Amino acid sequence: MDELAVSVGVPGERSTEETRVALVPSVARDLLGQDHEVIVSSGAGDRTDWSDAQYAAVGCDVVEDRDAVFERSDVILHVRALGAASTDAIEPYREGQTVIGLLGPYEIDEATFEVLADRRISAFALELLPRIGRAQQMDVLTSMASVAGYKAAVTAADALPSLFPMQMTAAGTVRPASVFVVGAGVAGLQAIATSKRLGARVRAYDIRPAVAEEVESLGADFLELDVEATETTAADGYAREQDAEFYRKQREAMTAAVGDADVVITSAAVPGRAAPTLVTAAMIEEMDAGSVVVDVAADGGGNCEPTRAGEVIEYDGVTVIGHTNLPARVAHTASQLFANNVANFLDGLLEDGRLHVDVDDEIVDATLLTHDGAVRAPHRRGGSDAA
């Protein structure tokens, strides 16, 4: 093997709620073809339907001892780790190692930052990727949001006790379900597209008037509310968080739209902050019994007032679904997309086959939490109010 090659480790995910894997065999094969070494913990892909044998078949070294992955690897690839993982244990990262994944930068405590810095670990949080053209092929948030939007629509269709599409039969005509999507970001747009493909009548709302054209291009109606927002789009392209008075007026205007819907899908999130409450309990009380709400933002507290993160509840006859990791419910596809994103990110760190952390690079600067013994925490530089 080329002496410049990098050893890449895939220890798998420790959270029982995380079914995805950071690297799939097909992408591992590409890395191996570039003379890198890939070390995979046995069972890492089991919940994603990739077996140890499939990893071994493309040339990965599959090891029984998970700690050996950390001991032997220059780069560790995670789906979720550190602040994003549902465990308080600090992974056994070794001195000078590089860690790439969804690291939950807003949840990492000071003690963990200090440990990472003391070990001179280069920790890259992919949640912080800048919204620039060059970063699109690495953008795990976008790819995972697309999966989440798809799964939200399918989940709603499964939970609704009536059909999404119109049916015209000898037994009578069944009207199409009415779906109202709140938030037309990546997840919302995919929820719109999937709901339309399933035959529903779809309306959508977003505080950014500029997205109306995207919504309508998917065959949905854009709901115009008589509420004025200021500075609706942040510099990074996300919707900007509004003040409490705006949300109050917005909720008043949305009550009729929610009440008319058979399904409501919400997907407004604010990185590092609680999700804004957009659908109140009073709105849900206007919905017919048997209606469904899928709250894609449940992990951040939810956009729907009755939402309970990780639970499916009934509120006033309406099913409120608060799944917190929708991409993990489509683990095979989500892992394929994630692996492509993370491999592209890793490729951007390589120079002549070696790891090269260029802190002057915009992507590196935006995502690098700790490096060379120092805590960088780029997300704390004045903060972002993107949604």
C-alpha positions in Angstrom: 0.0 0.0 0.0 1.2 3.5 -0.8 2.9 5.1 2.1 0.9 8.3 1.7 -2.4 6.4 2.1 -4.8 7.3 4.9 -6.4 4.7 7.2 -10.1 5.3 7.5 -12.0 3.8 10.4 -15.8 3.1 10.6 -16.5 2.1 14.2 -20.3 2.1 13.7 -22.9 3.9 15.9 -23.4 3.2 19.6 -26.9 4.8 19.8 -29.7 2.3 19.7 -31.7 4.9 17.8 -29.1 5.3 15.0 -29.4 2.7 12.3 -27.3 4.5 9.7 -23.6 3.8 9.0 -21.1 6.4 7.9 -19.6 4.4 5.0 -21.2 1.8 2.8 -19.2 -0.9 0.8 -19.5 0.8 -2.6 -18.0 4.0 -1.3 -15.4 2.1 0.8 -14.3 0.4 -2.5 -13.7 3.8 -4.0 -11.5 4.8 -1.1 -9.6 1.5 -1.3 -9.1 2.2 -5.0 -7.2 5.4 -4.0 -4.8 3.3 -1.9 -6.4 4.2 1.4 -7.1 1.6 4.1 -10.6 1.1 5.4 -11.1 -0.6 8.8 -14.7 -1.5 9.8 -16.0 -2.6 13.1 -17.9 -5.9 12.8 -21.6 -5.3 12.7 -21.3 -1.6 11.8 -23.6 -2.0 8.8 -25.9 -4.6 10.1 -28.9 -2.3 10.8 -28.4 -0.8 7.3 -28.4 -4.2 5.6 -24.7 -4.3 4.7 -23.0 -7.3 6.1 -19.5 -7.8 7.3 -19.0 -10.1 4.2 -19.9 -7.2 1.9 -17.4 -4.9 3.4 -14.8 -7.6 3.3 -15.6 -8.4 -0.3 -14.6 -4.9 -1.5 -11.3 -5.1 0.6 -12.2 -3.6 3.9 -10.5 -5.0 7.0 -13.4 -6.0 9.3 -12.3 -6.3 12.9 -14.1 -7.7 15.9 -12.6 -5.3 18.4 -14.2 -1.9 18.0 -11.4 -0.2 19.9 -9.0 -1.5 17.3 -10.7 0.7 14.7 -9.8 3.8 16.7 -6.2 2.5 17.4 -5.5 1.9 13.7 -7.3 4.8 11.9 -6.0 8.2 11.0 -9.6 9.3 10.2 -12.8 8.2 12.0 -16.1 8.5 10.2 -19.3 8.8 12.2 -22.9 9.4 11.5 -23.5 10.9 15.0 -21.0 11.4 17.7 -20.1 13.7 20.7 -22.9 16.1 21.3 -25.1 14.5 18.6 -24.8 11.0 20.1 -27.1 9.7 22.8 -24.3 8.7 25.1 -22.1 10.7 27.4 -19.0 8.6 26.8 -16.2 10.2 24.9 -15.1 7.9 22.1 -11.5 6.5 22.5 -10.1 8.9 19.9 -6.3 8.8 19.9 -3.7 11.6 19.7 -3.8 13.6 16.5 -6.8 11.7 15.0 -9.3 13.3 12.6 -13.0 12.9 13.2 -15.7 13.6 10.7 -19.5 13.4 11.1 -22.5 15.0 12.7 -20.9 15.9 16.0 -23.7 18.0 17.5 -21.5 21.2 18.0 -24.3 23.0 19.9 -24.5 20.3 22.5 -20.8 19.6 23.1 -19.8 20.7 26.6 -16.7 22.5 27.5 -15.0 19.5 29.1 -15.4 17.5 25.9 -14.0 20.4 23.8 -11.0 20.5 26.1 -10.4 16.7 25.9 -10.5 16.9 22.1 -8.1 19.8 22.1 -5.7 18.1 24.5 -5.5 15.1 22.3 -4.9 17.4 19.3 -7.9 16.0 17.5 -9.2 17.6 14.3 -12.9 17.4 14.8 -15.1 18.3 11.8 -18.9 18.9 12.4 -20.7 18.5 9.1 -23.7 20.4 10.5 -21.7 23.6 10.0 -20.9 23.3 6.3 -21.4 26.6 4.6 -24.1 26.9 2.0 -21.7 27.5 -1.0 -21.6 25.7 -4.3 -18.4 23.8 -3.5 -19.9 22.3 -0.4 -23.0 20.9 -2.0 -21.6 17.5 -2.7 -20.6 17.2 1.0 -23.9 18.6 2.4 -25.2 15.9 4.7 -27.9 18.1 6.2 -29.5 18.6 2.8 -29.3 15.0 1.8 -30.7 13.8 5.2 -33.4 16.5 5.1 -34.5 15.2 1.7 -34.8 11.7 3.1 -36.7 13.1 6.2 -39.2 14.9 4.0 -39.9 11.8 2.0 -40.3 9.7 5.1 -42.6 12.3 6.7 -45.0 12.1 3.8 -45.0 8.3 3.7 -45.4 8.1 7.4 -48.4 10.5 7.3 -50.0 8.4 4.4 -49.6 5.3 6.5 -51.1 6.8 9.6 -54.0 8.5 7.9 -57.2 6.3 7.9 -58.0 7.4 4.3 -56.3 7.4 1.0 -54.0 10.1 -0.3 -55.1 10.0 -4.0 -58.6 10.6 -5.4 -60.4 7.4 -6.3 -63.3 7.3 -8.8 -64.9 3.9 -8.6 -68.4 2.3 -9.1 -68.7 2.5 -5.4 -68.3 6.2 -5.4 -65.7 8.9 -5.6 -63.1 9.4 -2.8 -61.7 12.9 -2.6 -57.9 13.3 -2.3 -56.4 14.0 1.1 -55.5 17.6 1.9 -51.9 18.0 3.0 -50.5 21.3 4.5 -46.7 21.6 4.7 -45.3 24.2 6.9 -41.7 25.1 6.0 -40.5 24.9 2.4 -36.9 24.1 3.0 -35.3 20.8 1.7 -37.4 18.6 3.9 -40.6 20.5 3.3 -40.1 20.5 -0.5 -39.5 16.8 -0.5 -42.6 16.3 1.6 -44.6 18.3 -0.9 -43.2 16.3 -3.8 -43.8 13.0 -2.2 -47.4 13.9 -1.1 -48.1 15.0 -4.7 -46.8 11.8 -6.1 -49.1 9.9 -3.7 -52.0 11.9 -5.1 -52.8 14.3 -2.3 -53.9 17.9 -2.7 -51.1 20.0 -1.3 -50.7 23.5 0.1 -47.6 24.9 1.7 -46.4 27.9 3.6 -43.0 29.4 4.3 -42.1 32.9 5.7 -39.8 33.3 2.6 -42.0 34.5 -0.3 -39.1 33.7 -2.6 -39.8 29.9 -2.2 -43.3 30.2 -3.6 -42.1 29.5 -7.1 -40.4 26.3 -5.9 -43.5 25.2 -4.1 -45.7 25.8 -7.1 -43.3 24.1 -9.5 -44.0 20.9 -7.5 -47.7 21.2 -8.2 -48.7 22.6 -4.7 -50.4 25.8 -3.8 -48.4 28.4 -1.9 -50.5 29.8 0.9 -50.2 33.6 1.1 -50.7 34.8 4.7 -51.4 38.5 5.5 -48.4 38.6 7.8 -45.3 40.6 7.0 -41.8 39.2 7.9 -38.6 41.2 7.8 -35.3 39.8 6.6 -36.7 36.4 5.9 -33.5 34.9 4.6 -30.2 34.8 6.5 -26.8 35.2 4.7 -26.3 31.4 4.6 -29.6 30.8 2.7 -31.7 29.4 5.6 -34.9 31.1 6.8 -34.2 33.7 9.5 -35.8 33.3 12.8 -38.5 35.9 13.5 -39.6 37.5 16.8 -42.3 36.3 19.1 -44.9 38.8 17.8 -44.4 37.6 14.2 -45.0 34.0 15.2 -48.1 35.0 17.2 -49.6 36.7 14.2 -48.5 33.9 11.9 -50.2 31.3 14.1 -53.5 33.2 14.0 -53.3 33.4 10.2 -52.5 29.7 9.9 -55.4 28.4 12.0 -57.8 28.0 9.1 -55.3 26.3 6.9 -54.4 23.7 9.6 -58.1 23.1 10.4 -58.9 22.3 6.7 -56.0 19.8 6.4 -56.1 16.0 6.8 -52.4 16.0 7.2 -50.0 18.7 8.5 -46.2 18.3 8.0 -43.9 20.8 9.8 -40.2 21.1 9.2 -39.0 24.5 10.5 -35.7 24.2 12.5 -33.2 26.6 14.0 -29.7 25.2 14.4 -28.6 25.4 18.0 -32.0 26.6 19.3 -35.4 25.2 20.0 -37.7 24.8 17.0 -40.3 27.6 16.8 -43.9 26.6 17.7 -45.9 27.1 14.6 -48.9 24.8 15.1 -50.7 25.3 18.4 -52.9 22.9 20.3 -55.8 25.2 19.4 -55.1 24.7 15.7 -55.1 21.0 16.0 -58.4 21.1 17.8 -59.8 22.5 14.6 -58.7 19.4 12.6 -61.0 16.5 12.1 -60.7 13.4 14.2 -58.3 10.9 12.4 -56.2 13.6 11.0 -52.4 13.4 11.2 -49.5 15.7 12.1 -45.9 14.7 11.4 -43.4 17.0 13.1 -40.1 16.7 11.3 -38.6 19.2 13.8 -39.5 17.0 16.9 -35.8 16.6 17.7 -35.6 20.3 18.4 -38.7 20.4 20.5 -41.1 20.4 17.6 -43.1 22.9 15.6 -46.4 21.5 16.9 -47.3 22.4 20.5 -48.5 18.9 21.6 -45.5 17.1 20.0 -43.5 14.8 22.3 -40.1 14.0 20.9 -39.7 10.4 20.0 -43.4 9.6 20.6 -46.6 9.1 18.7 -49.5 10.5 20.6 -53.2 11.3 20.1 -54.3 14.8 20.8 -58.0 15.6 20.5 -58.5 12.8 18.0 -55.5 13.8 15.9 -52.4 11.6 15.6 -49.2 13.6 16.3 -46.0 11.9 15.2 -42.8 13.1 16.8 -40.2 10.7 15.4 -36.8 12.3 16.1 -34.6 10.6 13.4 -36.6 10.1 10.3 -33.5 9.5 8.0 -32.6 6.5 10.3 -36.0 5.0 9.3 -34.8 4.9 5.7 -31.3 3.7 6.8 -30.2 2.0 3.6 -30.7 5.0 1.3 -29.7 7.5 3.9 -26.4 5.7 4.5 -25.6 5.7 0.8 -26.1 9.4 0.6 -24.3 10.1 3.8 -21.4 8.0 2.7 -21.1 9.9 -0.5 -21.2 13.2 1.3 -18.6 12.2 3.9 -16.2 10.7 1.3 -16.4 14.0 -0.7 -15.6 15.9 2.4 -12.6 13.7 3.2 -11.4 14.0 -0.4 -11.4 17.8 0.1 -9.0 17.3 3.0 -6.5 15.3 1.0 -3.5 16.8 -0.8 -1.3 14.3 -2.6 -2.8 11.5 -0.6 -2.1 13.1 2.8 -4.4 14.8 5.2 -4.0 18.5 4.9 -6.1 20.8 7.2 -6.0 24.2 5.6 -7.7 26.5 8.1 -7.9 29.2 5.5 -10.2 27.1 3.4 -13.8 28.3 3.8 -15.2 24.8 4.3 -12.5 23.8 6.8 -12.8 27.0 8.7 -16.6 26.7 9.1 -16.6 23.0 10.3 -13.4 22.6 12.3 -14.3 22.5 16.0 -10.8 21.6 17.4 -7.4 21.4 15.8 -3.7 21.5 16.7 -4.5 21.6 20.4 -6.9 24.5 20.2 -10.7 24.9 20.5 -12.0 26.7 17.5 -15.8 26.3 17.9 -16.7 28.3 14.7 -20.4 28.1 15.5 -19.8 30.5 18.5 -18.4 33.3 16.4 -21.4 35.5 16.8 -23.8 32.6 16.1 -26.1 31.9 13.3 -29.8 32.6 13.4 -30.5 30.4 10.3 -33.5 28.1 10.3 
